[in-house]
């Protein structure tokens, strides 16, 4: 029995190494495919971009900036529900100042940076672990439940419809099981009220994210069928959820675009619509950069005011 532990540890280490290798291989492969598709469809993409409506692009950037104000609300609800104590201002500061870490290879460093800062705020490790599990489980469950239901409802004959329905039902089951697991967990005891608040904030966040994508889609009316805005928003949520649970794809890169290109109705070819959808990441990048810059300026002004006072 004493020899079983090293063997298990070695197995875990091998799985971690395999996951790192898969991510390292998939990232350049996904980027290469996206660049290839964009280059192949460049004439169509250029024509679509030239006819874009800038107002909706700016609105989409503003919408994603707003989401950075919502994220800390979930942090406060979930962490305090796990027995920790953190205020909205600290949660906002930690979230915003760590935004550049999102663009480091691996796709995990924003979470790592926030976790380190939360520990610096006096959050216990068991509370932090419970929070991170809750955050990731809810993000996947809510996007797949609502997104999968929309894809199944609006595209009942589509090849993705049955997968979307299965994803929605599985995600709904996960949402029911989460509080039961936490009640029996040795980490923390999460009350039903705290869980309901966390779920509510997460739902608001992802509905706002879907609206932001719909605004982005409105920028290219010749590329994406906008007959049903719920269908477009649901397609985004489902695609993001599938990308999120694809452990081999950092931040769902390539997977999100491929699924969205499959489920969105469009007169464009698969490669062309993927190239357009990939542009949403540029919107997110701009919004992240703007929010981070504002955050840095505000923090410096507050520090300057505190030292001069």
C-alpha positions in Angstrom: 0.0 0.0 0.0 2.9 2.3 0.7 4.1 2.1 -2.9 0.7 3.1 -4.4 1.2 6.8 -3.6 4.3 7.4 -5.7 2.6 5.5 -8.6 -0.5 7.7 -8.3 1.6 10.8 -8.1 3.5 9.8 -11.2 0.2 9.2 -13.0 -1.0 12.6 -12.1 2.3 14.1 -13.2 2.0 12.3 -16.6 -1.6 13.7 -17.0 -0.4 17.2 -16.3 2.5 16.8 -18.7 0.1 15.5 -21.3 -2.3 18.4 -20.8 0.5 20.9 -21.1 1.8 19.2 -24.3 -1.7 19.2 -25.8 -2.2 22.9 -25.1 1.3 23.7 -26.5 0.5 21.8 -29.7 -3.1 23.0 -30.1 -2.4 26.7 -29.7 -0.2 27.2 -32.7 -2.2 24.7 -34.7 -5.5 26.6 -33.9 -3.8 30.0 -34.7 -2.4 28.6 -37.9 -5.8 27.3 -39.0 -7.5 30.6 -38.2 -4.9 32.6 -40.1 -5.1 30.2 -43.0 -8.9 30.5 -43.2 -8.8 34.3 -42.8 -6.2 34.5 -45.6 -8.2 32.2 -47.9 -11.4 34.2 -47.3 -9.6 37.6 -47.3 -11.5 39.1 -50.2 -14.9 38.3 -48.7 -13.8 39.2 -45.2 -12.5 42.6 -46.4 -15.8 43.3 -48.2 -17.8 42.4 -45.1 -15.5 44.5 -42.8 -15.7 47.5 -45.2 -19.5 47.4 -44.9 -19.4 47.1 -41.1 -21.4 49.5 -38.9 -18.9 51.2 -36.5 -21.6 52.2 -34.0 -22.3 48.6 -33.1 -18.6 47.8 -32.8 -18.1 50.6 -30.4 -21.2 49.5 -28.5 -19.8 45.9 -28.3 -16.5 47.2 -26.8 -18.5 49.3 -24.3 -20.6 46.2 -23.5 -17.6 44.1 -22.7 -16.1 46.9 -20.6 -19.3 46.8 -18.6 -18.9 43.1 -18.0 -15.7 43.9 -16.1 -17.9 45.8 -13.6 -20.1 42.7 -13.2 -17.4 40.1 -12.7 -16.4 41.5 -9.2 -20.0 41.3 -8.1 -19.8 37.5 -8.6 -16.5 37.4 -6.7 -18.0 39.2 -3.7 -21.2 37.0 -3.7 -19.3 33.7 -4.1 -16.2 34.4 -1.9 -18.3 35.8 0.9 -20.7 32.9 0.5 -17.7 30.6 1.0 -16.9 32.3 4.3 -14.3 34.8 3.1 -14.6 38.6 3.3 -13.8 40.8 0.4 -15.3 44.1 -0.7 -16.4 45.1 -4.2 -13.6 47.7 -4.6 -10.8 45.1 -3.8 -12.4 42.5 -6.1 -12.7 45.1 -8.9 -9.1 46.2 -8.5 -7.7 42.6 -8.5 -9.8 41.7 -11.5 -8.9 44.7 -13.6 -5.2 44.9 -12.8 -4.7 41.2 -13.7 -6.4 41.5 -17.2 -3.1 41.5 -19.2 -2.4 38.0 -17.8 -5.2 36.7 -20.0 -3.0 37.1 -23.0 -0.1 35.0 -21.6 0.3 31.5 -23.2 -1.7 28.9 -21.4 -4.9 30.9 -20.8 -4.9 30.4 -17.0 -2.8 33.3 -15.8 -5.6 35.7 -15.1 -7.1 33.2 -12.7 -3.6 32.5 -11.2 -2.9 36.2 -10.7 -6.3 36.8 -9.1 -5.8 33.8 -6.8 -2.5 35.1 -5.6 -4.0 38.5 -4.9 -7.0 36.9 -3.1 -4.6 35.0 -0.8 -2.9 38.4 -0.2 -6.2 39.7 1.0 -6.3 37.0 3.7 -8.6 34.6 1.9 -8.0 31.0 3.2 -6.9 28.4 0.7 -9.9 26.2 1.2 -12.2 29.2 0.6 -10.2 30.1 -2.5 -10.3 26.5 -3.8 -14.1 26.3 -3.3 -14.6 29.7 -5.0 -12.5 28.7 -8.1 -14.4 25.4 -8.4 -17.7 27.3 -8.2 -16.7 29.9 -10.7 -15.6 27.5 -13.3 -18.5 25.1 -12.8 -21.1 27.8 -13.1 -19.5 29.4 -16.1 -19.6 26.1 -18.0 -23.0 25.0 -16.7 -24.8 28.3 -17.4 -23.4 28.9 -20.9 -24.1 25.3 -22.0 -27.6 25.2 -20.4 -28.9 28.4 -21.9 -26.9 28.2 -25.1 -27.6 24.6 -25.7 -31.3 25.1 -25.2 -31.4 27.9 -27.7 -29.4 26.0 -30.3 -31.7 23.0 -29.8 -34.9 25.1 -30.0 -34.0 27.3 -33.0 -32.1 24.7 -35.0 -33.9 21.4 -34.3 -32.8 19.9 -37.6 -29.1 21.0 -37.3 -26.4 18.4 -36.7 -25.5 20.1 -33.4 -29.1 20.1 -32.0 -28.9 16.8 -30.2 -25.5 17.6 -28.8 -26.8 21.0 -27.7 -29.8 19.3 -26.0 -27.5 16.9 -24.2 -25.3 19.7 -23.1 -28.2 21.7 -21.8 -29.6 18.8 -19.8 -26.2 17.9 -18.4 -25.5 21.5 -17.4 -28.9 21.8 -15.7 -28.1 18.6 -13.7 -24.7 20.1 -12.7 -26.5 23.2 -11.4 -28.7 21.1 -9.2 -25.8 19.0 -8.0 -23.4 21.8 -7.1 -25.0 22.9 -3.8 -25.4 19.2 -2.8 -21.7 18.6 -3.4 -20.8 21.8 -1.4 -23.0 20.8 1.5 -21.2 17.5 1.7 -17.7 18.9 1.0 -15.0 19.4 3.6 -13.9 22.6 1.9 -16.7 25.0 2.9 -20.4 25.0 3.6 -22.1 27.1 0.9 -25.6 28.2 1.8 -28.4 28.0 -0.7 -28.9 31.8 -0.5 -25.2 32.4 -1.3 -25.4 29.8 -4.1 -28.6 31.4 -5.5 -26.9 34.9 -5.5 -23.8 33.5 -7.2 -25.9 31.8 -9.9 -28.0 35.0 -10.4 -25.0 37.2 -10.9 -23.4 34.6 -13.3 -26.6 34.5 -15.3 -26.7 38.3 -15.6 -23.0 38.3 -16.7 -23.6 35.8 -19.5 -26.8 37.3 -20.7 -24.9 40.6 -21.0 -22.0 38.8 -22.8 -24.5 37.4 -25.2 -26.0 40.9 -25.9 -22.4 42.1 -26.5 -21.9 39.4 -29.1 -25.3 40.3 -30.7 -24.1 43.9 -31.0 -20.9 42.6 -32.7 -23.1 40.6 -35.1 -25.1 43.7 -35.9 -21.9 45.2 -37.1 -21.9 42.8 -40.0 -25.5 42.4 -41.2 -24.4 40.9 -44.5 -22.5 38.1 -42.8 -24.7 36.8 -40.0 -28.5 36.1 -40.1 -30.0 38.4 -37.5 -33.6 37.2 -37.8 -33.6 35.9 -34.2 -31.4 37.7 -31.8 -32.0 34.9 -29.2 -30.7 32.4 -31.7 -27.5 34.5 -32.2 -27.0 35.1 -28.5 -27.6 31.4 -27.7 -25.2 30.3 -30.4 -22.5 32.4 -28.8 -23.2 31.0 -25.3 -23.2 27.4 -26.6 -20.0 27.9 -28.6 -18.2 29.6 -25.7 -19.3 26.8 -23.3 -18.0 24.1 -25.7 -14.7 26.0 -26.0 -14.5 26.4 -22.3 -14.7 22.7 -21.5 -12.3 21.9 -24.3 -9.3 21.5 -21.9 -6.8 21.2 -24.7 -7.7 24.7 -26.2 -6.4 27.7 -24.2 -9.4 30.0 -23.7 -11.3 27.8 -26.2 -9.3 29.2 -29.1 -10.3 27.6 -32.4 -13.0 25.5 -30.8 -15.3 28.5 -30.1 -14.8 29.8 -33.6 -15.4 26.4 -35.2 -18.6 25.7 -33.2 -20.0 29.3 -33.8 -19.2 29.0 -37.5 -21.3 25.8 -37.6 -24.3 26.9 -35.6 -24.7 30.5 -36.8 -26.9 31.0 -39.9 -25.0 32.8 -42.6 -24.7 33.1 -46.4 -20.9 32.9 -46.0 -18.9 29.8 -46.2 -17.7 28.0 -43.1 -14.2 29.5 -43.3 -15.5 33.0 -44.0 -17.9 33.0 -41.0 -15.2 31.6 -38.7 -12.9 34.5 -39.8 -15.7 37.0 -38.9 -16.5 35.4 -35.5 -12.8 35.4 -34.7 -12.9 39.1 -34.9 -14.9 39.2 -31.7 -11.7 38.4 -29.8 -10.3 41.7 -31.1 -13.4 43.4 -29.5 -12.6 41.7 -26.2 -9.0 42.7 -26.5 -9.8 46.3 -27.0 -12.3 46.3 -24.1 -9.7 44.6 -21.8 -7.0 47.1 -22.8 -9.3 50.1 -22.2 -10.5 48.7 -18.8 -7.0 47.9 -17.7 -5.7 51.3 -18.7 -8.5 53.1 -16.8 -7.9 50.8 -13.8 -4.2 51.7 -13.7 -4.9 55.4 -14.0 -7.5 55.3 -11.2 -5.2 53.3 -8.9 -2.3 55.7 -9.5 -4.5 58.7 -8.8 -5.8 57.1 -5.6 -2.2 56.3 -4.5 -1.1 59.8 -5.4 -4.0 61.3 -3.5 -3.3 59.1 -0.5 0.4 59.9 -0.3 0.0 63.7 -0.9 -2.8 63.8 1.7 
